[in-house]
């Protein structure tokens, strides 16, 4: 992926390139990894030339959030699946929450 310095909508163009690549079907994992690595290198080159930290930061966040299998936050994989909790346990939990958070 190349960053086109002459574009008036440089930031939007770059984000769209990332999203378009993400939407492609049947791309080998190795090719995706190479594309991501090359994109990061291009971003670092662009940062060195332009000092545009906002674009680079946002583009890196977009790349990682789309292509990496990282949970969105530390609580994503914690807890219990609500579909696996019995109705009796659900009512008990709701009562405890009401007692904790609602005024008596």
C-alpha positions in Angstrom: 0.0 0.0 0.0 1.3 3.4 -0.9 0.5 6.7 0.7 -0.3 9.3 -2.0 1.1 12.6 -0.8 -0.6 14.6 -3.5 -4.1 13.7 -2.5 -6.3 16.3 -0.7 -8.1 13.5 1.1 -4.9 11.6 2.1 -6.2 10.4 5.4 -9.5 9.1 4.0 -7.8 7.5 1.0 -5.4 5.6 3.3 -8.2 4.3 5.6 -10.2 3.2 2.5 -7.1 1.3 1.2 -6.9 -0.6 4.5 -10.7 -1.4 4.5 -10.7 -2.5 0.9 -7.8 -4.9 1.5 -9.6 -6.3 4.6 -12.7 -7.0 2.5 -10.9 -9.0 -0.1 -11.7 -12.7 -0.1 -9.4 -15.7 -0.2 -6.1 -14.0 0.7 -3.5 -16.3 2.2 -2.5 -15.5 5.8 1.1 -15.1 4.7 0.1 -12.5 2.1 -1.9 -10.6 4.7 1.1 -10.6 7.1 3.3 -9.3 4.3 0.8 -6.6 3.3 0.5 -5.5 7.0 4.2 -5.3 7.4 4.7 -3.3 4.2 1.9 -1.0 5.3 3.5 -0.4 8.7 6.8 0.4 6.9 5.1 2.9 4.6 3.4 4.5 7.6 6.7 4.9 9.4 8.3 6.4 6.3 5.3 8.8 6.0 5.6 9.7 9.7 9.3 10.5 9.3 8.6 12.8 6.4 5.3 14.5 7.6 5.2 14.2 11.4 1.5 13.4 10.9 1.1 11.4 14.1 -2.7 11.5 14.0 -3.0 9.7 10.6 -0.3 7.2 11.5 -1.8 6.4 14.9 -5.3 6.0 13.5 -4.1 3.9 10.6 -2.2 1.6 13.0 -5.2 1.2 15.2 -7.4 0.4 12.2 -4.8 -2.2 10.9 -4.6 -3.9 14.3 -8.3 -3.9 15.0 -9.2 -5.4 11.6 -6.4 -7.9 11.0 -5.2 -9.0 14.4 -7.0 -11.5 16.6 -6.8 -9.4 19.7 -9.7 -9.0 22.0 -11.2 -5.5 22.1 -10.4 -5.2 25.8 -9.2 -7.2 28.8 -12.8 -8.1 29.8 -13.8 -9.5 26.5 -13.0 -13.1 27.3 -14.0 -13.0 30.9 -17.3 -13.8 32.6 -19.9 -16.4 31.9 -22.0 -16.9 28.7 -25.4 -15.7 29.7 -27.0 -18.5 27.6 -25.4 -21.0 29.9 -26.9 -19.6 33.1 -30.1 -21.1 34.4 -33.2 -18.9 34.9 -32.9 -19.3 38.7 -29.3 -18.0 38.6 -30.3 -15.2 36.3 -33.0 -14.0 38.7 -30.6 -14.3 41.7 -28.0 -12.2 39.8 -30.6 -9.6 38.9 -31.8 -9.4 42.5 -28.3 -8.9 43.8 -27.6 -6.2 41.2 -30.8 -4.4 42.2 -29.9 -4.5 45.9 -26.4 -3.2 45.1 -27.3 -0.4 42.8 -30.9 0.7 43.4 -31.9 2.7 46.5 -34.0 0.8 49.0 
